Amino acid sequence: MSLLHAALLGIVQGLTEFLPISSTAHLRIVPAFAGWEDPGAAFTAVTQLGTMAAVLIYFRRDLLEIAVAWLAALRDPARRSDPNARMEYKLPFLLSGGAALRLGKVQVEANARWYGKVNEFDLYSSDSVGIALAQVEGGPPVRETVTLEPVPMAFGSIVNIFLGASMPVSQNWRVHLGFSTDQSPLTDTETIFREVNLIGGTAGVSFRISRVSGALGLGFQSGKSPTTTVGVEPTVVDTKLTVKTFQLLYSLAVTF
């Protein structure tokens, strides 16, 4: 590989790393369209290390402040209130696993994800205060100070599953069916965030003809949130969030 090709692929890696599309795929597609040789796994790994190094260099001051505050908090408990020293990890612990087997012509897959419980904590809070004007009957508006309450959050222990099956109907075509659950880990919290437990399914076909392969299908999800009371007296209403989604799923690939 020439130095020019390496430089151009490094630019492609840097520009596409932060897009929700695989930068590794771009490093494979660009040489294929340009007629260059495949850069290989080693080159791809090195360019990704370069992207990581660029991020570390750009955020070097923030990372240094966090490291210094955290180390200082180990010796001085009073420093542990510093946001840079807390480094609290409040996302649920996730454990996933799956299995696949073949029953005659039918291929079956099963996956499960378990989310661990996290006790209630303050998602965010503020020491700032707000100002409100309250209208007193028969008098002028009264200025009041409003304290901003913390927003609590908690996660419960749940398990989500996915079941899928596919079967060939000809040499080039297969049919696919799937079922999934998507329970929300939110629990024991009275905030603007809603707990919505979803169930869904997919159905479609896939094909491979010569160097062209692809898939076409439909997906859906449906669920409701528990009834939540919103508003302040005297205007209080019970609300419920209903989610229904339908998706068109498709893909197309060409082998070079």
Beta strands, then each sheet from edge to edge (+ up, - down):
strand 1: 94-103
strand 2: 106-115
strand 3: 118-124
strand 4: 129-135
strand 5: 141-147
strand 6: 151-155
strand 7: 158-168
strand 8: 173-182
strand 9: 197-209
strand 10: 212-224
strand 11: 228-232
strand 12: 235-239
strand 13: 242-254
sheet 1: 1+ 2- 7+ 8- 9+ 10- 13+
sheet 2: 3+ 6-
sheet 3: 4+ 5-
sheet 4: 11+ 12-
end
